[in-house]
Each structure stands twice: as C-alpha cells, then as structure tokens.
Amino acid sequence: MFKYKIPKGTQMTPKLIESLIESHKNEKNRVVQLFEYYENHNSILNRKMRDSDKPNNKLPHSYAAYITNLATGYFVGEPITYTVEADEQAQKFYDELQSINKYNDEPKHNATLAKYASIAGYSFELLYTDTNKKTRYKAIRPYEVIYIVDSTLEEAPLYAIRYYNLKDFITGKDKLHIEVYSQTNISYYIKEDEKEDLQVERDPVVHNFNDVPVSIYENNEEGIGDFEKVIHLINSYDQAQSDTANDFEYFTDAYLAFYGTEGPVDSNDNEDVDMKENRMLIFQENGSKAEWLIKNINDTATENYKNRLDRDIHKFSMVPPMTDENFAGNVSGEAMKYKLLGLETLTGFKEQSFRMGLARRNELIANTLSFKNQVINKNLPTYDYTVIEPVFTRNVPKNNKELVEMFNNLSQDVSHETRLTLLSDIVPDPKVEMEKIKKEEGKKIQKGVPYPEKEGDIDGQE
C-alpha cells in the first residue's frame, strides 16, 4: 500500500505519526529490497551451503538495472517539452515556469523521478523554497515517504510524512527525523530512542504552496516496479548460472580414484590418504586402474533452461534485449515500432501517470507564484496551471530520411509548426524555429524593396 487513507479533517498527532510509520514498515522493506536489486544485491548473495567445503559461487545478474535503465531512457531520455496556450498571461506563467525548471535542471530531475518510479512503482517529489527564496523541487527516495490522502473518491492529498535516520557522530546513535507536510505548513519531530515518544524539534514553518507540497508519480495504477514481477525469474537465472559455475569448479577439483592399489606415497614411503586435500580416493580391490570421478552434465538442457529464463524475463518485463540481432541498424522505423511494441505499451501507462504528477507540480508552482504576486499587488491575476501541456518524445534512433519525407508529404494538410515537431533532432523547439523563419522572411522582403526614384533621376541616381 503506497497511499494511506484517512477521513478528511483528521488532525495529525504524534501518536498517529508513529502508528503510520509502524504500518509503513512492510512497504518500506519491499521498496528497500527493490532498490537492492537495482544495485545488483540479489538474493543469491545470501545463499549458504550446508557443507562449507563445497563450491558456492554467487553470481548476481543486473537484470533489474537493465530493465529500469532501458525503460527510463526510452521514456524520458529525450527531455520533456511543453506547449502553452496563446495568451499573454499564459505566456508569462510559461516563462516563469521554464525559468524555475532550468534552475532545477528539470531533465535530470525527471529522469530520477522516472527511475525511482520504475524501481519502486512510484516516486515522490518535494517542493520547497531555498535560502535564495527560489522554488526548488527534489526527488525523494520512495521508502522515506508516507503519502496520506482523504477517504473520498477524489483522494485529495492531506499530508505527507518524510522520515529518515541520521547518525549522531558524537553519541554514535541514530536519530529518527520526521517532517510532516500539511496543506499549510511543515512540522518537525525527532525521536532519539526507540522507546521514547516523538519530540517537537522546532516550530512549524509555513510553506505558501497552498497544498501539500509533495507530488506522487505512479509507475502504474498498482504501484508495481518494472522488474518486480520477474524477480523470481531473475533469482532462478542467478541460481542456474551460479550452479553452472559450481559444476565447473567441481570438474576442476575432481577426485582421482585408484582401484586395486595402495595409492601414491610421499618421499618417506608414507601413504598419502588425505582425501580432501589431495582430491584422491583409494579402493583396495582387484584390478588396478585410476580414473577421475566427474559429474555428467547435460550442457544442452542447462543452456536451454537458462535461455528460456532469459527470454521470459524480457518477455514479462516487456523490455526487449537490445543486443538481439533484430535491433540492427538497418531496420526501418516501422519495423522498429513493432519490435518495441511491448516497451511502448509499458511506457504509455507511465506517461499517463507522469502527466498527472507534472500537472500537480505545475499547480503547486502556480500557487506559490500567484501568492508572491498577490503580496506585491493584490490586483494581479492568479496563474492557471492548465494552460501548460507536456509533450513526451520517445528516445529511439530516428530515420531522418523517413521523417523528412513525412514532413514534405504533410505540407498541404498540416501546419508548418506541427510538421516541425517531426524533426525534433534538427529542430528542438518549433516555436523558436517559426520565429527564426519569420525574421528571415522579413529580411528578404526588406532587401527586395526598390528605392523610390526621384523625378528626373535615372535609376534613382542624379
């Protein structure tokens, strides 16, 4: 559960905060484990053998990072752009918003939000005002936030609790720090000991966002990470590869069996019978011979099993293996679309949820900008965040020849600005390009205007 519902009007008390943190433990453990898989700390690393002398190779495979990085890169590898309504007030808000986005390095920030959502199933963004009185936003690790909404169908945000441990390097103990964000202010608590109650750390601070300044970005409606459904397949693949490595080690350390002989002796004619150290077995029976005792391995079945696991991981995560020969450079754009259909479907769900997160970010920014304007002049109108619309572009190799042909074929039916969006690699901002075209056309017209001739002149000259 990544959203907690309480009745509207419920007051946040220390007792309720502690109860919510306790209830959040299972979800936190789930998300922490997913982040561990992203960092390639898979469960195979915890495997133990009953016999400590047996080979115990532990080979984790970073499928989790591969799936998340590829899905995130495809989704927001190309920076998100925005369109705005043709209105003076809307353009003013757009300019201020772009200034804030630039100050916060928005493309990198969006990539972090998308990555966290891909790992955990959702991510959180905290908006705040820095020491320079500028609007900032920051991606918060999902396991550090409890998101609380009302119990109505609207599920309007009521509170967000951020809690994290900081080590006191003087005492050597961890202290639990808690920040509670309401629709009007931020409250701060601290807990120095597990047995103690929460203590107020400092006075509440008003944030001026006119709503809970935390936005949620859902990966999907269920809040499931991109590789979460294939974790068991990843575990099986890790185990299969580790066992294969163990089999090779067994082969390298195979025992040499002697039949019908007393076995080799050392320089003092003493029988060498240390079985484990010397990897030898001696059977004193009739018929002298020596042979290696090795385990017969069905290589074909083993490799088929691992290949099937690999295919299933990519199939059910909907993220294709890009090393596949089907993704060669000579594949047409239309053929590439079919090969990326699964990933495109996955990304479609991401985009729908991400739009809602961006809309809430823009709403909170509009709220705080409107508040600042009202302080300066109460007659200034407030900003409307709905005039801004995000535009997502998939990060795929483009066949520029096909795009130019499409650009020319649409010349009679589509506006020039719309057609320019097809050439995003060449024209990153169609509006700016249209302005450049107008200026160039204006210069050509000016250059072609003849000077007026004076009466009695020839070609305008005396």
Backbone torsions as a table, in degrees:
resi	resn	phi	psi	omega
1	MET	NA	119.8	-177.8
2	PHE	-110.7	-1.3	171.6
3	LYS	-128.3	132.6	-179.9
4	TYR	-109.7	129.2	-176.1
5	LYS	-104.0	132.8	173.6
6	ILE	-137.5	155.7	-180.0
7	PRO	-60.7	144.8	177.6
8	LYS	-61.3	137.6	-179.8
9	GLY	94.7	-4.7	178.8
10	THR	-66.1	131.4	178.7
11	GLN	-86.4	137.7	-179.8
12	MET	-83.9	116.9	-179.5
13	THR	-116.7	160.9	177.0
14	PRO	-55.0	-39.2	-179.9
15	LYS	-64.4	-41.9	179.2
16	LEU	-67.2	-38.0	178.2
17	ILE	-60.1	-47.7	-179.5
18	GLU	-64.5	-36.9	178.3
19	SER	-65.3	-41.0	179.4
20	LEU	-67.3	-40.4	178.2
21	ILE	-63.3	-40.2	178.1
22	GLU	-65.0	-41.4	179.7
23	SER	-68.1	-24.9	-176.2
24	HIS	-82.7	-6.5	-173.5
25	LYS	-59.0	-45.6	-178.4
26	ASN	-62.9	-43.0	178.6
27	GLU	-65.3	-40.1	178.9
28	LYS	-61.9	-44.2	179.3
29	ASN	-61.8	-39.2	177.9
30	ARG	-61.3	-47.3	-176.8
31	VAL	-68.9	-40.1	177.9
32	VAL	-60.2	-41.5	178.1
33	GLN	-62.7	-39.0	179.0
34	LEU	-64.8	-39.6	176.6
35	PHE	-66.2	-34.4	176.9
36	GLU	-64.9	-40.1	177.2
37	TYR	-64.7	-38.9	177.9
38	TYR	-61.3	-34.1	178.9
39	GLU	-86.0	9.2	176.6
40	ASN	69.1	28.0	172.8
41	HIS	-97.1	69.6	-174.8
42	ASN	-77.2	166.1	-174.9
43	SER	-66.6	-20.1	179.3
44	ILE	-60.4	-25.3	-179.4
45	LEU	-67.8	-16.8	179.6
46	ASN	-95.6	2.5	-175.9
47	ARG	-70.5	136.9	177.3
48	LYS	-126.8	146.6	177.2
49	MET	-101.8	144.0	177.5
50	ARG	-62.8	-41.2	177.3
51	ASP	-95.8	110.4	-176.6
52	SER	-66.7	-14.9	179.5
53	ASP	-83.1	-12.8	-179.5
54	LYS	-76.7	150.4	174.7
55	PRO	-60.6	139.1	179.8
56	ASN	-140.8	70.2	177.1
57	ASN	-71.8	140.9	-179.7
58	LYS	-126.6	102.2	-174.2
59	LEU	-115.8	91.6	175.4
60	PRO	-77.3	144.6	179.2
61	HIS	-117.2	132.8	-171.9
62	SER	-83.9	51.5	174.3
63	TYR	-61.6	-38.9	-176.9
64	ALA	-59.2	-48.2	179.5
65	ALA	-65.4	-39.0	-180.0
66	TYR	-61.8	-47.9	-178.3
67	ILE	-63.2	-47.3	-178.8
68	THR	-65.4	-46.4	-176.8
69	ASN	-65.4	-41.1	-179.2
70	LEU	-69.5	-43.9	179.9
71	ALA	-64.2	-40.0	179.9
72	THR	-69.7	-42.7	178.8
73	GLY	-62.9	-39.0	178.2
74	TYR	-66.9	-35.7	-175.5
75	PHE	-78.1	-53.1	-174.7
76	VAL	-126.5	20.3	174.9
77	GLY	-62.2	-33.5	170.9
78	GLU	-90.5	124.5	-176.7
79	PRO	-56.1	143.6	177.0
80	ILE	-70.9	134.3	175.7
81	THR	-111.3	172.3	-175.9
82	TYR	-135.0	147.3	170.6
83	THR	-112.8	155.0	-177.2
84	VAL	-137.4	148.0	178.8
85	GLU	-65.7	150.9	-178.0
86	ALA	-79.7	79.9	-179.0
87	ASP	-148.1	142.8	-175.1
88	GLU	-63.3	-44.2	179.5
89	GLN	-66.9	-39.3	178.5
90	ALA	-63.9	-42.1	179.6
91	GLN	-64.6	-36.1	178.8
92	LYS	-64.9	-44.1	177.4
93	PHE	-64.2	-41.4	179.2
94	TYR	-59.6	-43.6	-179.6
95	ASP	-63.7	-42.2	179.0
96	GLU	-67.7	-39.0	178.8
97	LEU	-63.3	-43.8	179.4
98	GLN	-64.2	-34.9	177.2
99	SER	-64.6	-41.3	177.9
100	ILE	-67.1	-42.0	179.4
101	ASN	-62.3	-40.3	178.4
102	LYS	-65.7	-40.5	179.9
103	TYR	-62.6	-30.5	-178.0
104	ASN	-97.2	4.4	-176.8
105	ASP	51.5	62.0	-171.5
106	GLU	-56.0	-43.7	-179.4
107	PRO	-56.7	-43.9	178.6
108	LYS	-66.1	-40.9	-180.0
109	HIS	-63.0	-44.6	178.9
110	ASN	-61.9	-38.4	178.5
111	ALA	-63.5	-39.0	178.3
112	THR	-66.2	-43.9	177.4
113	LEU	-59.3	-44.9	-179.5
114	ALA	-65.7	-37.4	179.3
115	LYS	-66.3	-47.0	178.3
116	TYR	-59.7	-41.6	179.4
117	ALA	-65.6	-37.2	178.2
118	SER	-65.2	-35.6	-179.5
119	ILE	-75.7	-54.8	-170.5
120	ALA	-94.5	-19.0	-175.0
121	GLY	103.5	-11.4	177.9
122	TYR	-166.9	161.5	177.1
123	SER	-143.1	163.4	-177.6
124	PHE	-125.0	146.7	178.8
125	GLU	-126.2	125.6	179.2
126	LEU	-105.4	126.0	176.5
127	LEU	-100.8	140.3	-179.1
128	TYR	-155.5	172.4	177.6
129	THR	-110.2	125.4	-175.5
130	ASP	-83.2	-176.5	-176.7
131	THR	-66.5	-18.9	176.3
132	ASN	-90.7	9.7	-179.9
133	LYS	62.7	30.9	176.6
134	LYS	-107.5	149.8	-179.0
135	THR	-76.3	128.2	179.0
136	ARG	-125.3	157.4	170.0
137	TYR	-139.3	149.4	-172.5
138	LYS	-141.3	135.5	174.7
139	ALA	-78.3	129.3	-178.4
140	ILE	-108.6	138.7	176.9
141	ARG	-56.6	130.7	-173.7
142	PRO	-58.5	-30.6	-177.3
143	TYR	-77.2	-1.3	178.6
144	GLU	-99.9	0.2	-172.1
145	VAL	-126.6	136.4	170.4
146	ILE	-112.2	118.8	-174.7
147	TYR	-102.3	122.5	-172.3
148	ILE	-119.4	125.8	-179.6
149	VAL	-121.7	167.7	178.3
150	ASP	-78.7	167.9	-173.8
151	SER	-88.0	10.2	177.2
152	THR	-82.5	172.6	178.2
153	LEU	-65.1	-26.3	-178.7
154	GLU	-70.2	-29.4	-178.6
155	GLU	54.0	50.5	179.5
156	ALA	-71.6	138.1	-179.1
157	PRO	-62.6	133.6	176.8
158	LEU	-108.8	-44.9	-178.5
159	TYR	-148.4	160.4	167.9
160	ALA	-138.8	130.1	-179.5
161	ILE	-111.7	122.1	173.5
162	ARG	-107.7	125.0	179.6
163	TYR	-135.6	140.9	-175.9
164	TYR	-158.4	156.4	179.4
165	ASN	-97.8	137.5	172.6
166	LEU	-125.5	135.7	-178.9
167	LYS	-83.8	131.9	172.7
168	ASP	-88.0	107.3	-173.8
169	PHE	-73.7	-8.0	175.4
170	ILE	-83.4	-48.3	-179.8
171	THR	-90.1	-19.3	-178.1
172	GLY	80.2	7.3	-177.8
173	LYS	-105.1	154.9	176.4
174	ASP	-87.4	141.7	175.1
175	LYS	-117.6	134.3	178.8
176	LEU	-87.8	118.3	178.4
177	HIS	-103.7	135.0	-175.9
178	ILE	-129.8	130.3	175.2
179	GLU	-120.2	125.0	-179.5
180	VAL	-111.3	117.3	-178.4
181	TYR	-101.9	116.9	175.6
182	SER	-103.5	-169.2	-179.7
183	GLN	-77.5	-8.6	-178.0
184	THR	-127.3	-32.3	-174.3
185	ASN	-147.4	178.8	178.8
186	ILE	-121.4	127.6	177.0
187	SER	-109.1	145.6	-175.0
188	TYR	-122.7	131.1	178.4
189	TYR	-130.5	163.3	177.7
190	ILE	-144.7	147.0	177.2
191	LYS	-135.0	113.0	-174.0
192	GLU	-89.7	-21.3	-178.4
193	ASP	-140.1	145.9	-176.9
194	GLU	-59.6	-32.1	-175.7
195	LYS	-86.1	-16.4	-176.8
196	GLU	-84.0	161.9	175.4
197	ASP	-83.6	165.9	177.1
198	LEU	-66.0	141.9	176.9
199	GLN	-117.6	142.4	175.7
200	VAL	-69.7	122.7	-177.3
201	GLU	-82.6	-40.3	177.4
202	ARG	-160.7	174.7	-176.5
203	ASP	-68.3	149.7	177.1
204	PRO	-61.4	153.9	-179.5
205	VAL	-123.9	132.0	176.4
206	VAL	-76.9	135.1	-175.3
207	HIS	-103.8	-17.2	174.4
208	ASN	66.0	22.5	175.4
209	PHE	-95.5	-5.7	176.3
210	ASN	60.6	21.4	177.0
211	ASP	-173.8	171.4	177.9
212	VAL	-63.4	118.1	-172.6
213	PRO	-80.6	39.7	178.0
214	VAL	-129.9	126.6	178.9
215	SER	-108.3	144.0	176.8
216	ILE	-107.9	137.4	177.1
217	TYR	-118.5	106.7	-175.8
218	GLU	-88.3	137.3	176.4
219	ASN	-73.3	-33.5	176.8
220	ASN	-163.5	175.8	-176.4
221	GLU	-63.7	-31.4	-177.6
222	GLU	-84.0	-12.1	-177.8
223	GLY	69.3	40.9	-178.3
224	ILE	-108.7	137.2	178.9
225	GLY	-71.2	161.8	-174.7
226	ASP	-67.2	-31.2	-179.2
227	PHE	-107.0	3.1	-175.4
228	GLU	-63.2	-37.8	-177.3
229	LYS	-73.6	-14.5	-178.7
230	VAL	-112.8	16.4	-179.2
231	ILE	-60.9	-40.6	-179.4
232	HIS	-66.0	-34.6	175.9
233	LEU	-67.7	-39.5	177.2
234	ILE	-62.9	-42.1	177.7
235	ASN	-60.9	-41.3	179.8
236	SER	-66.2	-38.7	178.8
237	TYR	-66.7	-42.5	176.5
238	ASP	-58.2	-44.2	-178.8
239	GLN	-66.5	-41.6	-179.4
240	ALA	-63.3	-43.9	179.3
241	GLN	-67.9	-39.1	178.9
242	SER	-65.8	-40.5	178.7
243	ASP	-67.5	-34.3	175.9
244	THR	-63.3	-42.5	176.7
245	ALA	-63.5	-37.8	177.0
246	ASN	-62.6	-41.5	-180.0
247	ASP	-62.8	-39.4	177.2
248	PHE	-65.1	-37.6	179.0
249	GLU	-68.4	-38.4	174.6
250	TYR	-59.0	-42.4	-179.3
251	PHE	-63.1	-42.5	179.1
252	THR	-64.4	-37.5	-177.8
253	ASP	-101.3	31.2	-177.7
254	ALA	-62.8	150.8	177.8
255	TYR	-82.3	144.0	173.2
256	LEU	-100.4	119.0	-176.6
257	ALA	-99.7	131.3	176.1
258	PHE	-109.2	129.2	178.6
259	TYR	-115.8	136.0	176.1
260	GLY	66.0	31.1	179.0
261	THR	-149.4	161.1	178.8
262	GLU	-85.4	-3.7	176.8
263	GLY	86.5	174.1	-177.5
264	PRO	-69.7	157.5	178.4
265	VAL	-126.0	159.7	179.3
266	ASP	-88.2	-170.8	-175.6
267	SER	-66.2	-18.2	178.7
268	ASN	-99.5	16.7	-179.2
269	ASP	60.7	25.9	175.2
270	ASN	-94.2	137.7	-179.9
271	GLU	-65.9	135.0	178.4
272	ASP	-93.3	102.1	-173.2
273	VAL	-119.8	16.5	177.2
274	ASP	-76.6	95.2	-169.6
275	MET	-62.8	-48.6	-175.0
276	LYS	-70.1	-40.7	-176.2
277	GLU	-71.0	-38.8	-174.5
278	ASN	-102.4	-0.1	177.3
279	ARG	53.6	49.4	-178.7
280	MET	-132.5	147.3	172.5
281	LEU	-127.5	137.4	-177.5
282	ILE	-121.2	125.4	177.1
283	PHE	-120.2	108.8	-178.2
284	GLN	-85.9	90.6	178.8
285	GLU	-144.2	173.4	-177.6
286	ASN	-67.9	147.1	178.1
287	GLY	88.7	99.0	-177.2
288	SER	-80.0	131.5	173.1
289	LYS	-167.1	163.6	176.6
290	ALA	-138.7	138.5	179.8
291	GLU	-153.2	156.7	177.3
292	TRP	-83.7	135.2	175.5
293	LEU	-93.4	107.7	-177.9
294	ILE	-126.3	155.5	179.4
295	LYS	-89.4	129.4	178.3
296	ASN	-76.8	125.1	-177.3
297	ILE	-115.1	133.0	175.6
298	ASN	-87.5	88.3	-175.2
299	ASP	-58.6	-41.4	-176.7
300	THR	-62.4	-47.5	-179.4
301	ALA	-64.9	-40.0	-179.6
302	THR	-63.6	-46.6	-179.8
303	GLU	-67.1	-37.8	176.8
304	ASN	-61.6	-39.4	179.8
305	TYR	-64.3	-45.3	-179.4
306	LYS	-68.2	-37.7	177.6
307	ASN	-64.6	-38.2	179.1
308	ARG	-66.6	-40.2	176.8
309	LEU	-61.6	-43.8	-179.7
310	ASP	-61.1	-44.2	179.4
311	ARG	-63.9	-40.8	-178.9
312	ASP	-66.8	-37.6	178.7
313	ILE	-60.3	-47.3	-179.9
314	HIS	-69.9	-36.8	-177.4
315	LYS	-66.0	-48.1	-174.7
316	PHE	-83.7	-19.1	172.2
317	SER	-84.7	-13.9	179.6
318	MET	66.6	21.2	177.2
319	VAL	-114.4	113.6	-173.0
320	PRO	-74.7	156.8	173.7
321	PRO	-78.0	111.9	-173.3
322	MET	-73.9	-11.4	176.3
323	THR	-80.8	-5.9	179.5
324	ASP	-62.5	142.5	-179.0
325	GLU	-65.5	-15.4	178.5
326	ASN	-69.5	-11.4	179.3
327	PHE	-105.6	36.1	-180.0
328	ALA	-67.7	160.9	-175.7
329	GLY	-68.6	-17.6	-177.6
330	ASN	-92.2	8.0	179.9
331	VAL	-75.8	135.7	-179.5
332	SER	-70.0	161.9	-179.4
333	GLY	-61.2	-39.6	-179.1
334	GLU	-67.0	-40.4	178.3
335	ALA	-66.0	-36.4	179.4
336	MET	-63.5	-35.3	179.4
337	LYS	-61.1	-42.3	179.7
338	TYR	-66.9	-36.8	180.0
339	LYS	-70.3	-26.4	179.9
340	LEU	-101.1	15.7	-175.6
341	LEU	-60.6	-43.5	179.8
342	GLY	-62.1	-46.4	179.1
343	LEU	-65.5	-36.5	178.1
344	GLU	-65.9	-39.4	177.0
345	THR	-62.8	-45.1	177.8
346	LEU	-60.2	-43.4	-178.0
347	THR	-69.1	-30.5	178.1
348	GLY	-59.9	-43.2	177.0
349	PHE	-64.9	-39.8	178.3
350	LYS	-60.4	-45.1	-175.5
351	GLU	-62.3	-42.4	-179.1
352	GLN	-60.1	-42.7	-179.8
353	SER	-73.6	-36.7	-178.8
354	PHE	-65.8	-33.8	177.7
355	ARG	-59.2	-41.2	-179.3
356	MET	-65.5	-39.9	177.7
357	GLY	-64.1	-42.7	178.6
358	LEU	-65.8	-38.1	178.6
359	ALA	-62.9	-39.9	178.7
360	ARG	-68.4	-38.7	175.9
361	ARG	-59.0	-47.9	-179.5
362	ASN	-63.5	-34.9	178.1
363	GLU	-65.3	-44.5	179.4
364	LEU	-64.9	-39.9	177.8
365	ILE	-66.2	-40.8	177.5
366	ALA	-61.6	-38.4	179.6
367	ASN	-62.1	-47.9	-176.5
368	THR	-72.9	-33.6	175.8
369	LEU	-67.5	-39.9	178.4
370	SER	-65.1	-38.5	178.1
371	PHE	-62.0	-44.2	179.5
372	LYS	-63.9	-40.0	179.0
373	ASN	-65.7	-39.2	-179.8
374	GLN	-66.3	-31.9	177.2
375	VAL	-65.4	-39.3	-179.6
376	ILE	-72.9	-45.3	-177.3
377	ASN	-152.8	114.9	-176.9
378	LYS	-66.2	-17.2	-179.0
379	ASN	-85.1	-8.3	179.4
380	LEU	-70.3	137.9	-179.5
381	PRO	-72.2	154.6	176.9
382	THR	-82.2	160.0	-179.0
383	TYR	-86.4	146.8	176.3
384	ASP	-109.3	113.2	-175.7
385	TYR	-71.5	-17.3	-176.2
386	THR	-73.4	-8.7	179.9
387	VAL	-77.1	-9.8	-179.5
388	ILE	-101.9	131.2	-179.9
389	GLU	-127.3	123.1	179.4
390	PRO	-75.5	148.4	177.6
391	VAL	-122.9	121.4	-179.0
392	PHE	-100.4	138.1	178.5
393	THR	-125.8	126.4	-179.2
394	ARG	-70.6	140.6	-178.6
395	ASN	-90.8	81.3	-179.9
396	VAL	-129.5	151.9	174.3
397	PRO	-60.0	134.1	-176.3
398	LYS	-109.8	142.9	174.1
399	ASN	-92.0	96.0	-173.9
400	ASN	-61.1	-30.6	179.3
401	LYS	-63.4	-44.3	179.0
402	GLU	-64.5	-39.0	-178.5
403	LEU	-67.3	-39.9	178.2
404	VAL	-64.9	-40.6	177.6
405	GLU	-62.3	-41.7	178.4
406	MET	-65.3	-40.6	178.1
407	PHE	-56.9	-45.9	-178.8
408	ASN	-71.6	-36.4	-178.0
409	ASN	-68.9	-25.7	-178.4
410	LEU	-91.0	7.4	-171.3
411	SER	-60.3	-29.9	-175.3
412	GLN	-90.3	-16.8	-170.3
413	ASP	-116.1	-15.6	-173.6
414	VAL	-128.6	146.5	-180.0
415	SER	-62.4	154.9	-177.9
416	HIS	-62.5	-39.3	180.0
417	GLU	-63.6	-42.2	178.8
418	THR	-64.1	-40.9	179.6
419	ARG	-65.1	-32.1	-179.6
420	LEU	-66.0	-24.6	178.9
421	THR	-65.4	-21.8	177.0
422	LEU	-67.4	-27.5	-175.0
423	LEU	-101.2	49.9	-174.4
424	SER	-63.0	-29.0	177.8
425	ASP	-68.6	-31.8	-178.1
426	ILE	-95.3	-38.4	-177.6
427	VAL	-120.9	91.3	-177.0
428	PRO	-67.5	-30.6	-178.7
429	ASP	-130.7	101.6	-177.4
430	PRO	-59.2	-36.2	-179.6
431	LYS	-63.3	-45.0	178.8
432	VAL	-63.4	-39.8	-180.0
433	GLU	-64.5	-38.4	178.2
434	MET	-63.7	-38.2	177.6
435	GLU	-64.4	-41.0	178.1
436	LYS	-61.7	-42.1	-179.8
437	ILE	-62.8	-42.4	179.6
438	LYS	-62.3	-42.0	179.6
439	LYS	-64.3	-42.2	179.6
440	GLU	-64.6	-41.5	179.2
441	GLU	-65.7	-37.1	178.0
442	GLY	-63.4	-38.9	178.7
443	LYS	-66.7	-39.9	-180.0
444	LYS	-63.5	-41.3	179.6
445	ILE	-65.1	-43.0	179.9
446	GLN	-62.6	-41.2	-179.0
447	LYS	-67.2	-29.1	-175.4
448	GLY	-89.2	-3.3	-179.7
449	VAL	-77.5	122.8	-179.8
450	PRO	-74.6	149.4	176.5
451	TYR	-72.3	142.3	179.6
452	PRO	-68.9	137.3	-178.7
453	GLU	-87.1	137.3	176.2
454	LYS	-81.7	151.0	-179.7
455	GLU	-63.3	128.6	179.7
456	GLY	91.3	-4.7	179.1
457	ASP	-90.1	157.7	173.5
458	ILE	-111.9	117.8	-178.8
459	ASP	57.8	32.1	176.5
460	GLY	79.2	8.2	-178.2
461	GLN	-114.1	148.7	178.0
462	GLU	-77.1	NA	NA
